[in-house]
């Protein structure tokens, strides 16, 4: 039986998810400055691994069922890609700030479109390829290569977006044979194992208040993903995905209020181009989903 859809609730859940993820990013930036990206990501994945084990143990078949995968190598690559992506993103938060990092990172849906052909074998039409090129032009407006203000750190959010796009596509690939609980298990466990050596090598003392913020960061990660899962449960992904872009204004507001960040005109213009191109690709994906069953 098909579950009833509630698009309005799904939209509000996606907006709430965006707000929670924005708070998570602000906490990551502060803790990344107070300590280092490797330590922040290590503690996050330790918490995630403990949470995954607790949830898996309560499911039918227990931990053994959650660990049983048809794609062990790809699941491992997924998890390692995610920890690398998060580390690079936290470094970008510290070096560039929340606003400029997210202004570039929002290009990841365009990278998903561009890479869905070689990774998943999906057909990408000329319209979506045109949107990818327009979005890339928007990224260049933000980065301003060749100008005196360009920094190599500006490439970090683009690298993060690329890794996150590949991670998402590999998640869709393994979903053909693995249940979501299996992917969740491998992400948490392999991710924790992979980041731990780097976290221990860069371990440093942290103040009591920062440990409290670290605990809050872990909680926001669980809350954000819980809201996201619920949003996709009550509404079609194509209907609510555009509202994920609300994270950009939420992050900008926190950047202004907490870190005194500024918003350069080229960042506004470039981000607007990238978001517009991303919304177009989402719309085309939905149109193709409607047209395909009819031939």
Secondary structure by P-SEA (a helix, b strand, c coil): ccccccaaaaaaaaaaaaaaaaaaaaaaaaaaaaccaaaaaaaaaaaaaaaaaaaaaacccccccccccccaaaaaaaaaaaaaaaaaaaaaaaaccaaaaaaaacaaaaaaaaaccccccccccaaaaaaaaaaaaaaaaaacccccccccccaaaaaaaaaaaaaaaaaaaacccccaaaaaaaaaaaaaaaaaaaaaabbbbbcaaaaaaaaaaaaaaaaaaaaaaaaaaacccccccccccaaaaaaaaaaaccccccccaaaaaaaaaaaaaaaaaaaaaaaaaaaaaac
